[in-house]
């Protein structure tokens, strides 16, 4: 049975999926962070089997397909996102295999099958990071990679007061928080960086790269004060997102 948070988030994402069509997709990792074209975290994708965790509208999978990936697989909590991804990918000439399921639950994906598993701004939606990471580890071939991005955990600890950033939250524990996103109620959990890294290690991954940077273009230009959550002004003072590349041992 789906837990109440997953049930709420699923309904909300079904309602707002169309408004997110094509956003935050490879080669982008997130807001105001270096792109894959700059970071080169992915191996050459020609002939590779690819799995997208939280595949959304399928735009990241399309990017992988255009790089020559042999198989495109995806999983997403939202049935509407899966429908959008199916339409978009088939319209671009691909034949994806898509699953409508939570990432923290078994859904019939093949074991030790994928060369690359990735999650672009979706991993933070899991209600059970340990279960999600262990499932992901079971899908990756030995020597394969898992790459993911999400909000930097410091973001939830800092508020804007007047024209200053003020450390007002706590970084000492992982905490769930709820808010309204595009008119829909959602709940996510803020986790320490150590929580992600330790869960990866427990699941048999070795972290190869941790990226917590703001892109060079944002850093090089003058940014006027803004209290916006993803504003360039804020991004010049702390990374808004992080990216981790890990390899299965």
C-alpha positions in Angstrom: 0.0 0.0 0.0 1.3 3.5 -0.9 2.1 5.6 2.1 0.2 9.0 2.5 3.1 11.2 1.4 3.6 9.2 -1.8 -0.1 9.2 -2.5 -0.3 12.9 -2.0 2.8 13.6 -4.2 1.6 11.3 -6.9 -1.8 13.1 -7.1 -0.1 16.4 -7.1 2.4 15.5 -9.9 -0.4 14.0 -12.0 -2.2 17.4 -11.7 0.9 19.6 -12.5 2.9 17.3 -14.8 2.0 19.3 -18.0 3.3 22.5 -16.5 6.8 20.9 -16.0 7.0 19.5 -19.6 10.6 19.7 -20.8 12.0 21.5 -17.7 15.2 20.5 -15.8 16.4 17.9 -18.3 19.8 16.8 -19.5 22.2 18.3 -20.4 21.1 20.6 -17.5 21.3 19.2 -14.0 19.5 22.0 -12.2 19.3 25.7 -11.7 22.4 27.8 -12.3 24.8 24.9 -12.1 27.3 23.6 -14.7 25.8 21.4 -17.4 26.8 17.9 -18.6 28.4 19.6 -21.5 30.8 21.3 -19.0 31.2 18.5 -16.5 31.4 15.3 -18.7 30.2 13.0 -15.9 28.5 10.6 -18.3 30.5 8.0 -20.2 30.0 7.7 -23.9 26.4 6.5 -24.3 26.6 4.8 -27.7 25.2 1.3 -27.3 24.5 1.7 -23.6 21.5 0.7 -21.6 20.1 3.7 -19.7 17.6 4.0 -16.8 16.1 7.4 -15.7 14.8 7.5 -12.1 12.0 10.1 -12.1 12.0 10.4 -15.9 9.4 13.2 -16.0 8.4 14.1 -19.6 11.2 12.1 -21.1 13.4 14.9 -22.3 16.6 13.6 -20.5 16.0 10.1 -22.1 15.6 11.8 -25.5 19.0 13.4 -25.0 20.5 10.0 -24.1 18.9 8.5 -27.2 20.3 11.2 -29.4 23.8 10.3 -27.9 23.3 6.8 -29.3 22.0 4.9 -26.2 20.8 1.4 -27.2 17.9 1.2 -24.7 15.9 3.9 -22.9 14.1 2.9 -19.6 12.4 5.2 -17.2 10.4 5.1 -14.0 8.2 7.9 -12.5 5.7 8.2 -9.7 3.3 10.1 -11.9 1.1 8.4 -14.4 0.7 11.7 -16.3 4.5 12.1 -16.5 4.8 8.6 -17.9 2.1 9.3 -20.5 3.9 12.5 -21.5 7.2 10.8 -21.7 5.8 8.0 -23.9 4.3 10.4 -26.3 7.4 12.6 -26.5 9.9 9.8 -26.9 7.9 7.8 -29.5 7.3 11.1 -31.3 11.1 11.4 -31.5 11.6 7.9 -32.9 12.5 6.0 -29.7 10.9 3.0 -28.2 11.2 3.5 -24.4 10.3 1.1 -21.6 8.6 3.1 -19.0 7.3 2.2 -15.5 4.8 4.1 -13.4 6.0 3.3 -9.9 7.7 4.9 -6.8 11.5 4.7 -6.9 11.6 3.2 -3.4 9.5 0.2 -4.4 10.3 -2.9 -6.5 8.6 -2.5 -9.9 10.1 -5.3 -12.1 13.1 -3.6 -13.5 16.0 -6.0 -14.5 18.9 -6.6 -12.1 22.5 -5.7 -12.9 21.4 -4.6 -16.4 22.1 -0.9 -16.9 25.3 0.8 -17.7 24.1 4.2 -16.5 21.3 5.0 -14.1 20.6 8.7 -13.4 18.1 11.0 -11.7 17.9 14.6 -12.7 16.3 16.6 -9.8 14.1 13.7 -8.7 15.9 11.7 -6.1 14.9 14.1 -3.3 11.2 13.1 -3.8 11.8 9.7 -2.3 10.3 9.0 1.1 12.8 6.2 1.8 16.3 7.0 0.5 17.8 3.8 1.7 15.3 1.7 -0.2 15.6 3.8 -3.3 19.4 3.7 -3.4 19.5 -0.1 -2.8 17.0 -0.7 -5.6 19.0 1.5 -7.9 22.2 -0.4 -6.9 20.5 -3.6 -7.9 19.7 -2.3 -11.4 23.3 -1.1 -12.2 25.9 -3.4 -13.7 29.1 -3.8 -11.7 31.3 -1.0 -12.8 28.2 1.0 -14.0 27.5 4.5 -12.8 24.7 6.3 -10.9 24.5 10.1 -11.4 22.0 12.4 -9.7 21.2 16.0 -8.8 19.1 17.7 -6.3 18.7 20.9 -4.2 21.7 21.6 -2.1 20.8 20.7 1.5 21.9 24.1 2.8 19.1 25.8 0.8 16.5 24.8 3.4 18.6 26.1 6.2 19.0 29.7 4.9 16.5 32.5 4.6 16.7 36.0 3.1 16.3 38.8 5.7 16.5 42.3 4.3 19.4 41.9 1.8 21.3 39.2 3.7 21.3 35.4 3.8 20.6 34.3 7.4 21.3 30.7 8.6 17.9 30.1 10.3 17.4 26.3 9.9 19.2 23.2 11.2 21.6 21.1 9.2 22.0 18.6 12.0 19.1 16.3 11.1 17.1 15.2 8.1 13.6 16.8 8.1 10.5 16.5 5.9 8.7 19.7 4.9 5.5 20.4 3.0 4.6 23.3 0.8 2.4 24.3 -2.2 4.0 23.9 -5.6 2.1 25.2 -8.6 -1.1 25.0 -6.6 -0.6 21.5 -5.4 0.4 20.2 -1.9 3.8 18.3 -1.9 6.1 16.9 0.8 9.8 16.3 0.4 12.6 15.6 2.9 15.8 17.7 3.3 18.8 15.4 3.8 22.4 16.1 4.8 25.0 15.5 2.2 26.4 12.8 4.5 23.1 11.0 4.3 23.3 10.7 0.6 27.0 9.6 0.6 26.6 7.1 3.4 23.5 5.5 1.7 25.5 5.2 -1.5 28.3 3.5 0.3 26.0 1.1 2.1 24.5 0.1 -1.2 27.9 -0.7 -2.7 28.7 2.5 -4.6 31.9 4.5 -4.5 31.5 8.3 -5.0 33.7 9.5 -7.8 32.6 13.1 -8.0 30.7 15.6 -5.8 29.8 18.9 -7.6 28.5 21.8 -5.6 29.2 24.7 -7.9 27.4 27.7 -9.4 27.9 28.0 -13.2 30.6 30.4 -14.4 28.2 32.6 -16.3 26.2 33.3 -13.2 29.4 34.0 -11.1 30.8 36.3 -13.7 27.9 38.8 -14.0 26.4 41.3 -11.7 23.4 40.0 -9.9 20.9 42.4 -8.3 19.4 41.5 -4.9 16.5 39.0 -5.1 14.9 37.0 -2.4 14.0 34.3 -5.0 14.8 30.8 -4.0 16.7 30.1 -7.1 17.9 33.6 -7.8 21.4 34.4 -9.3 22.0 36.7 -6.3 21.7 33.7 -4.0 23.6 31.4 -6.4 26.6 33.7 -6.2 26.8 33.1 -2.4 26.1 29.3 -2.2 25.5 26.4 -4.6 21.8 25.9 -5.2 22.2 22.3 -6.3 24.6 19.4 -6.0 25.5 16.6 -8.3 27.0 13.2 -7.4 28.5 10.6 -9.6 29.0 7.2 -8.0 30.2 3.9 -9.5 29.0 0.4 -8.5 31.8 -1.7 -7.0 
